[in-house]
Amino acid sequence: MRIGHGYDAHRFAPERRLVLGGVEIPHDRGMVAHSDGDVLIHALCDALLGAAGLGDIGGHFPDSSADFKDIDSRILLRHVVALLNERALAISNADITVVAQAPKLKPHVPAMRERLAADLCIAADRVNIKATTTEGMGFTGRGEGIAAYAVVLLKENGE
């Protein structure tokens, strides 16, 4: 078995869409990013890549490349899953925490779980997503941005 941990954070900006877990969420601001700014998926990709010993998301999808400008992060996630499949690594489960003062994310969690499970090729009950606040403390608490943490467990096929 292999364990991976991922983290990502992005700043809010006006006139951007807010996408988390592959779901567009109604909000007055979105994330500043080269891609669609989906911090949840970026943290998940980093956790998966880390568990597989394959570096990090920036190494695979550099923000200096025009190929990834405004790209849907689900495309990046599916590419990471393909890399794991090439190495005979199967995803056992993922546990993700999103830290945001606003907007309220709970109503969107079921759709996020379904989309991520589809991209990860696992059952939805193997994808857990939690949303929390920092009670007004720090950059997320001041409403300056959103952060996400992800932990994954991989197993080598055949185990």
C-alpha positions in Angstrom: 0.0 0.0 0.0 1.1 3.6 -0.6 -0.2 6.7 1.0 -0.2 10.2 -0.6 -1.0 13.7 0.7 -1.8 16.7 -1.4 -2.5 20.4 -0.7 -3.5 23.3 -2.9 -4.7 26.9 -2.4 -5.8 29.6 -4.7 -6.9 33.3 -4.3 -10.3 34.5 -5.2 -10.7 36.9 -8.2 -13.8 38.5 -9.7 -15.0 37.5 -13.1 -13.8 33.9 -12.7 -15.9 30.7 -12.4 -15.7 28.8 -9.1 -15.1 25.1 -9.8 -14.5 22.6 -7.0 -14.5 18.8 -7.4 -15.5 19.3 -11.1 -18.7 21.1 -10.1 -19.3 24.8 -11.0 -20.5 26.5 -7.8 -22.5 29.7 -7.9 -20.4 32.5 -6.3 -19.4 36.1 -7.0 -15.8 35.1 -7.5 -13.7 32.3 -8.7 -10.0 31.2 -8.4 -7.0 32.9 -9.8 -5.2 30.1 -11.7 -3.6 29.0 -15.0 -6.2 26.2 -15.2 -9.8 26.3 -14.0 -8.4 26.7 -10.5 -10.1 23.6 -9.0 -8.1 23.4 -5.7 -9.9 20.2 -4.7 -8.8 18.3 -7.8 -5.3 19.8 -7.7 -4.8 18.6 -4.1 -6.2 15.2 -5.1 -3.8 15.0 -8.1 -0.8 15.9 -5.9 -1.8 13.2 -3.4 -2.1 10.5 -6.1 1.1 11.5 -7.8 2.9 11.6 -4.4 1.7 8.1 -3.4 2.9 6.8 -6.8 6.3 8.5 -6.4 5.6 10.6 -9.5 6.4 14.1 -8.3 3.7 16.8 -8.2 1.1 18.4 -10.4 3.3 21.3 -11.4 5.8 18.9 -12.9 3.2 17.2 -15.0 1.1 20.2 -15.9 3.3 23.3 -15.7 1.6 26.7 -15.5 4.1 27.9 -18.1 2.5 25.7 -20.7 -0.2 27.2 -22.9 -1.6 23.6 -23.3 -3.0 23.9 -19.8 -4.4 27.4 -19.9 -8.0 27.3 -18.5 -8.0 23.5 -18.8 -10.7 21.5 -17.0 -8.9 20.0 -14.0 -10.9 16.8 -14.5 -8.8 16.2 -17.6 -5.7 16.5 -15.5 -7.1 14.1 -12.9 -8.0 11.5 -15.6 -4.4 11.8 -16.9 -3.0 11.1 -13.5 -5.3 8.1 -13.1 -3.9 6.8 -16.4 -0.4 7.1 -15.1 -1.4 5.1 -12.1 -2.9 2.4 -14.3 0.3 2.2 -16.3 2.1 1.4 -13.1 -0.5 -1.2 -11.9 -1.6 1.0 -9.0 -5.2 1.0 -7.9 -6.9 3.7 -5.9 -8.4 2.4 -2.7 -9.9 5.6 -1.4 -9.6 9.3 -1.2 -10.4 11.7 1.7 -10.5 15.4 0.9 -11.0 18.5 3.1 -11.9 21.9 1.5 -11.3 25.0 3.7 -13.5 27.9 2.7 -15.4 30.5 4.6 -17.8 30.9 1.7 -19.6 29.7 -0.3 -21.4 26.9 1.6 -20.3 23.7 -0.1 -22.3 21.0 1.6 -25.1 21.1 -1.1 -22.5 20.4 -3.8 -20.7 17.5 -2.1 -22.8 14.7 -3.6 -22.2 15.9 -7.2 -18.5 16.3 -6.5 -18.2 12.8 -5.1 -20.0 11.3 -8.1 -17.8 13.1 -10.6 -14.5 12.3 -8.8 -15.5 8.7 -8.3 -16.2 8.4 -12.1 -12.8 10.0 -12.9 -11.0 7.8 -10.3 -12.8 4.7 -11.5 -13.9 3.8 -8.0 -17.2 3.7 -6.1 -18.5 7.0 -4.7 -18.4 5.6 -1.2 -14.6 5.5 -1.6 -14.4 9.3 -2.1 -15.0 11.4 1.0 -15.3 15.2 0.8 -15.5 17.4 3.9 -16.0 21.2 3.9 -14.9 23.3 6.8 -14.2 26.9 7.7 -11.4 28.4 9.9 -13.9 30.5 11.9 -12.7 33.7 10.3 -9.0 33.1 10.8 -6.3 33.2 8.1 -6.6 33.8 4.4 -9.5 31.4 4.0 -11.3 32.9 7.0 -10.9 36.4 5.6 -12.5 35.2 2.3 -9.3 35.7 0.3 -9.2 32.2 -1.1 -9.8 28.5 -0.7 -7.5 25.6 0.3 -7.8 21.9 0.0 -6.1 18.9 1.5 -6.3 15.3 0.1 -5.1 12.0 1.4 -5.2 8.8 -0.8 -4.4 5.2 -0.4 -3.1 3.3 -3.4 -2.5 -0.5 -3.6 -0.5 -2.3 -6.1 -2.7 -4.5 -8.3 -2.6 -8.0 -7.1 -2.5 -7.1 -3.4 
